[in-house]
């Protein structure tokens, strides 16, 4: 009855909360339907689409490209008008500065909708764009886009102030530290090096460069401080404060690029000011939930935005921590502890980790063990660093270069300290232990089991508790037996665009065949492959096999070896050493092996490797009597597991295929040679293989035209099922010793 009484007491709040949830659900549902409609129409459109629109974001520049968001005002496709599209402008050279916020652009491009990620566990860039409210993306050459600069406006003026601040930061502060200063004020993190960005994330203080409530509070405090000194009535001060909050908040919103966390902070600050005007008590938790309701209702895509979710949950964790600290103050024995800075900082850090754990695990796959220590060392200087950076931005806008230079020295010192702490903490053992959803699920199951057993033992007796333990043991044993890795294998043909990389899970062993891409972003692809490995719960690669020494099969190895432990590198003993590309990659692989203490083993025809689950790898080529170019000298590998066989052919063409005529190439799954390229000997080779399934690894719209139409025709004649990474994303084949149990694709 007491519970019912408490529920009745809060019935109004419960009703409002329920209505809010329903409104948000309707908004998200309508947005999803609209997005699906746009996606369907774009998939039907194969021509270039005319777009005339306004740039709605600050341009992001790299070596020769500029990335912008555009809201179409005119278009061949009416369903795009008023939506946001993401455009990458290529071949810009010296014209990077020719694009600005609110400029008008006119161009034509082939737009694609945002599809799901193409690799298991990899960063879902398409979903990231979706979380920004972007419905489509496309590429256009710089020479094919017309730009009309925006007329003088408040937004353009703020954009110019931002540019002057960024230029001065680069001018008066060293490169590594300038990126941190720029990020903490403007939210533009592109100036932070990859290593420093990783250190900030792994040490748990990346939040200092995410524009949020702390930043907005400082801006507003600088204005409201002077309002508080005015000798006017309290109500007038409250109204002035409200107006200042909206004005300054709007400026910060534009200056920082309309981040969702800034929207949240602005709504909360506005509610605080309104409550002061109408003389009502302010509840930070209520204002937090109101801000979340407003943002999700009017910007439904924010529900998929990791930054917004982390900002919301971390703010909630701080508010709950403050409640705990206030509770401790009411107890004499805990009063001194509650006033201790180290305790409060550690408590807030731990609470933040716990509250954001579901999001960080799903999004990043690890937790930051020592974030409490980093925050303890860094947070005392952050207000001074942020305040100094804001002043630096202000005097930069006013043109006081001499003062900017002096303040730049101070900011550089503080920035150096922050980065030093981040680098040191991130280098500590177990600074970012990897954790995945499966691990959390197992932990929760064991906690539930333990709680249930203890409760039963205390309330029902030991006999019933023993019965629960017995049931759990039988169920757990059956589950482990059913999911015994030694009874199955799993092969993932990774999507590395125009390249090759295959991950094979053989019982307790993990094998990788090739690790390269023709794409310029080899580092990004190496990250994607390491994410796949992490998602599979693999701690190390037992052996990485290189079929031949071409870039699209090897160039990710140096970066991947930094991200994942490799025990053995198996490389061809025979290859054409007269080819410069092959020799360059051969030396690169040996240097990588020495640097990371990887054992190197040379393989050739006749080499075989046996595994604990009775799986076997056999190398069918190359051999010393082969004198072909390097594609045809590729290692051809047969994997046998019970009655199932898998063939991996590297880039062999006519000569390499002819060399296999005397070999048994029959297989259930064929990794098609040379990314689906065609040669005269392919017909007889595929017929001899007699495969049920053919898998092709190639990039979408690649310059080679892979897979060739002739290759697809040959495969169709044998009635085998054809999969291609360019259209299907990563392809995962699961098998036991008797049959192929499942073939899954990412798209």
Number of C-alpha atoms within 10 A of each C-alpha: 6 7 8 8 10 10 13 12 11 10 12 11 12 13 11 11 15 12 12 16 15 13 15 22 15 13 17 20 13 13 18 14 11 14 20 14 12 18 18 12 14 21 11 8 14 10 11 13 16 15 22 20 22 24 24 21 19 21 18 15 17 11 11 14 20 22 19 21 23 26 23 25 15 15 17 13 15 10 14 20 17 14 17 23 27 24 19 18 21 19 15 18 11 9 13 21 10 14 23 22 22 22 19 22 19 17 19 19 18 16 21 18 21 19 15 14 19 26 26 24 21 20 18 18 14 18 18 17 20 23 20 21 21 22 24 24 20 17 16 17 15 21 12 12 15 13 17 14 15 16 10 8 10 11 15 18 12 18 20 16 18 22 17 19 27 22 14 22 27 19 15 19 22 14 15 17 26 23 24 29 33 26 22 23 29 25 20 21 17 15 18 21 15 10 10 19 20 16 22 26 18 25 27 26 23 16 15 21 23 23 26 24 19 15 23 20 17 15 19 19 17 12 14 20 11 10 17 15 9 12 9 10 8 13 13 14 19 21 16 17 26 22 15 19 26 18 13 19 23 15 16 24 21 20 22 21 18 18 19 23 23 26 22 24 26 24 22 24 24 19 22 20 22 18 16 19 18 11 11 10 9 15 12 16 14 12 19 21 17 17 22 23 19 16 21 19 22 13 18 24 22 21 18 17 18 16 18 22 19 20 22 22 21 21 21 20 22 17 17 17 20 16 12 15 20 14 13 17 16 11 11 9 10 13 15 11 15 21 14 10 12 15 15 19 19 18 20 22 25 18 21 22 21 15 20 20 21 15 15 20 17 15 15 16 20 18 24 22 21 22 27 25 17 23 22 17 17 19 15 11 14 18 14 13 22 21 17 19 25 21 15 26 25 17 19 24 18 12 14 12 16 12 13 22 18 12 18 24 14 14 25 22 13 19 21 15 16 22 20 15 20 27 19 12 22 24 14 13 10 12 18 20 12 17 19 21 13 12 13 14 11 11 12 12 12 13 12 12 15 13 12 14 21 15 13 18 16 10 11 12 13 14 11 14 18 14 13 16 16 12 11 14 12 11 12 12 12 12 11 11 12 10 11 12 17 18 17 22 21 21 20 23 26 26 30 33 24 23 26 29 26 24 22 19 21 22 18 12 17 20 19 22 22 26 29 27 27 21 18 8 12 24 18 16 23 26 19 23 27 21 21 21 23 22 19 14 14 16 13 16 21 16 21 23 25 26 30 30 30 26 20 21 26 28 24 26 24 20 17 22 19 15 17 19 17 24 17 18 22 18 24 23 16 22 26 18 14 10 13 11 13 19 16 14 19 21 12 17 22 15 14 18 20 12 12 14 13 19 14 17 13 12 22 21 18 11 13 15 10 12 14 11 18 14 20 17 18 19 20 22 26 27 19 11 7 16 14 15 17 24 23 28 27 31 32 26 24 22 20 19 23 16 12 17 20 21 24 22 25 26 25 28 22 15 17 26 20 15 17 14 12 7 9 11 23 18 24 20 23 25 23 27 27 23 27 24 22 21 17 11 14 22 17 13 17 22 15 15 17 18 23 16 20 22 20 25 32 28 26 16 12 14 8 13 14 23 23 14 12 16 20 17 12 17 22 13 11 16 13 18 13 15 19 24 27 22 16 17 27 25 25 20 17 16 18 18 18 11 14 18 13 11 15 13 19 18 15
